[in-house]
Amino acid sequence: MGTVPGFAPVTEHEKTRAALRAVVPRLVRLLRGVPDPNASRGVPLWTVGDVGAHLAAVYLAYCSVVTAEESVEHSVEWDSVLPQRDATFTERIAAMNAKSIELLGGDVHIRAGDVIAERGEMFLRATEGLDPDTPVPAPWYGQGRRSRWRR
């Protein structure tokens, strides 16, 4: 696989971080402004609050693999939580999401905005200065799998 002409990994990495820094406050405002987190909207079978909880879970999962700041209560050995190798990607993501939501607490769908505000900032702090080619664990993609910040 070749490289994209004119693609500067460090520059793109910085642009992505800047976009994330800008979008997190918007997402937080949206989630905090939801009058009824149990409203049935968006993804079938999920409430608006469930979508917010999923987004909060993603931040917990990524923070747990890139930062030592993670508290013991939110420390996860993902390989022990996730289904075995023959599980589908969907099954692995569902297990990661369920464990993250469990760790965040049953009311996370109500306070997803606050969790995302905290975790989004934690993620940005933890990855500040991280080389875009740094491999990081991404066990929800499969046992022993790693991802790079650069995409």
N, C-alpha and C positions, 0 to 999 in steps of 0.2 A: 504494500500500500504506500503510495507516494505522499508527498506533502502538498499542501495547497499553496500555490504561488502567492507570495505576498503575505503569508500567514506568519505573524510574529507571536509565538506562544506567550511570552511574558506580557506583551501589550494586550493581547486578547484576555489573558488571565486577569489583568488589572481592570479591563473594561467589564468583565463578568462580575468581579467583586463590587465594582461601583454600581452596577445595575442591581445587584442583590441588596446592597446597602440602601438603595433608593426604594426598592419594592417592598422590603420588610415593613417599614412604617405604614405604607398604604394597606398592606394586607392586615396588619394589626388594627388599623382604624376600621376596616371593613368588618373584621370579626368582632371587635368590641361593639360595633354598631348594630349587630344582628339582634333584633328584638326577641326572637324566639329561636334558640339554637336547636330546638327539636322540630322545627319546621321541615317538612318533606320537600326538598328541592335538590336540583342538580343530579348527582349520580344516583341511579335507581337503588333503592334500599338504604341509602344513606341520608341522614338529615344534614342540614347546613352545619350543625355542630360536629357531626361525624367527619365531614370534610376538613374542618378546622383541626380536629383531633388528629387526623391523618397527617396533615401538614406539620403539626407540632411533633408527631412521632418521627417524621423524617429528620427534623432538626436534632432530636434526641439521638437518633441512630448515627447520623453523621458526626455529631459532636463526640459520641462515645468512641469513635474510631480514630479521631484526630487530636484529641486533647487529654492531657493528664489532669485538667481541671475538673473532670467528671467526678462527681461525688460517689461514694461507695454505693449509695442506694440506687444510683442510675448507672452503675458499672455493669456491663453486659459482656458475657462470653458468648458471642453470637452463634458460634458453631454448635454450642450446646442447646440453643433455643430453636435453631432453624431445622427444618426437615432434612432428611438424609439426601445424599447426592442425586438420587433418582427423582426427587421432587421437582415439580415444574417451577419455573420462575414465579408464576402467580402464587403458588403455594408458599414459596420462600418469602415473598413480599408480604403476603397475608400474615405469616407467622411473625415477621419482623414488626409489622404494624401492630399486631395484637400485643406483643410483648412490650413495645414502646408505650402503648396506651395504658397497659397495666402499670408500668413503672411511673407514668405521669399521674395516675390516679383516675378514678372513675368519673370525676367531674371535669376532666380535661376538655370535653366538648363545650363546656360553659366558659372556661377560662383560656381557651386556645390562643386568643390574642395576646394575653400576658405571657404565656409559655413561649410563643413564637418571638415576641419582643426580646425576651431573655435569651433564648437559645440562638436566635439569629445573630445577636450581638456576640454571644459566646463563640459561635462558629467563625465569625469574621475575625475576632481576636485570635482564636486558635490557629487560623490559617494565614494570618498576616505574615508576609514574607516567605511563605511556603513556595518552593519551586514548583512550577506547573507540572513538571515531570516526576514529582515525588509520588512513588507508588504508596497507596494506602489500602488497608484491608477493606474489602467490600463483600463480606461473606454472604449477603443476600443474593449475590450473583452466582454463588456456588462456593463450596468449601475450598479454601485456599486462594480464592480469587482476589485480585487487587485491581484497583482503578487508579487512574492518574487524574489530577485536577484538570489537565488540559483535555479537551474533547475536540 
